[in-house]
Structure formats: structure tokens, C-alpha cells
Amino acid sequence: MLCFSMTYSLDLREAALSYIKNGGSKVEASRLFGFSRSTLYRWLDMEDLTPKIHGSRDRKIDKEALKKHVKDHPDMFLHERAEIFGVAVSGMHYALKRLGIVKKRARV
């Protein structure tokens, strides 16, 4: 099942809440403006109606620095590399995976 998140503009949010404050019903506002009642109730509970931006985050690990570090220290353990870069082991794992760097060690 695919799930798409929709961000409504600040103007639409304010218009819907203004409609309710001026005597309109919540059910009618959700029909008129085209969103669910649960969305409307969530907006009523929010102090700041500004839409949040999802999906854009800064990465802690510099890709070029990581590539150079792997080249300079190819036998380093994942937990050691994570400590040097100041990230969690899982974060280091995913950063290396994104760069296509996978190292399997044979257990002795």
C-alpha cells in the first residue's frame, strides 16, 4: 500500500480555522476545504500552523571525508569508524551502504 503525505498551505489552514471560528461546523469545514476531520482537529490543537518540511535533513557524515577515511583505513571496524565520525554504528552502516562500500569479514 502506498502512502502519500500531503502538506496543506498555511493560507488553507488559516481559512479553515477562520471558517470554524466564524460559526461553521467542523464537518462542513472538512468537506468544504477538502481534508479529513482528523487533520482539522490536529490543526485546532496546534499552536503553530506552519507546515513542517519532511524528507530533507542534513547528514552528519561528509561523503568525501568518509570515502577518504575508508581508503586510508580499510581494516577499521564499523564501531571505530562511527566513533571517529561521532555517529551511531547504524548511521555509519547506512552511510557506507549509500556509498556502496560493503566489507565482509570472515570469522575466525
N, C-alpha and C positions, 0 to 999 in steps of 0.2 A: 504494500500500500504506500503510495506516495503522499507526502505531506508537504504542502507549500505554506509558508508563513507570509502573511500579508501585513504590510505596515501602512496604517492609515495616517493621512496627513494631520498635522496639528489643527489646521482650519476645520477639517471634518469633525475631529474630536470635540473641538470647542463649540461647533454649531450644534452637534447632537446634545451636548450637556446644556447648552443655552435653551434648546427646544424643551428639555425637561424642566429647567428652572422656570420657564415661562408657562408651565401648566400642561405640557404634553406628556403623554404616558410613555413609560419606558418601552413597552411592547411596540407602540406606534413609532417611536424613535428608531428602534432597531429595524423595523420594516422600511421606514422612510429613507434612512441613510444606508441601508444595506449591509448590516453586520449583525452578529448574534447578540442576544441579550447578555450572555456571559461576558462578552467583550465590553459592553456598556457598563455592566456592574463593576468590572475591573477598573474602568476609567473613573467611575464615581468614587472609588476608594483611593485613587492615586492623587498625590499632592502635585506632581509634575506630569503634565500630559505630553511632554515632548517625546516623540518616538525614539526608541532605542535602536541603535545600529547593531545588527547581528552579523557575524561572519567575518568581520575584519578585526584582526588582532595583530599586535606586534609580536614577533617571535623574539625570544631571548637569545637564541643561538644564531650567530653570524655564520651563514653558509660557507663563505670563503675561508673564514678562520677555522671552521670545523674541517673542511677539506684539507687544509694545510696541516692541521694538527694530526689528522689521521695519516697523512703522508709521512710526517715527521716521526710519529709514534705508532706504527702499525700494530704492535703487540699489546697495546694498553687495554686493560679491562674496561668494560662499559661503565661500571660504577666509578672507576678512577677518572674517566673522561667526563662523566657527569659532574663529579665534584669540582674539577678544574673549571668547567663552564658555569657552575653554580645553578644547575638544574636537577630535576629528579631523574632517576635512572630511566623511567618510562619516557620522559621527554627526550632524553638523549637517544633512546632506542628509535623513537619516531622520527627524530631529526636525521639520523643516519639512514633510516629506511627511505625517507623522502629523497635523499641524495643517491639512493641506490647502493649504499655501502652496507654490505652484509658480510659478517665474518663468523664462520662456524669453527668452533674449536673441537678437536677430538678429545674425548675424556680419557684420561689415563687410568 
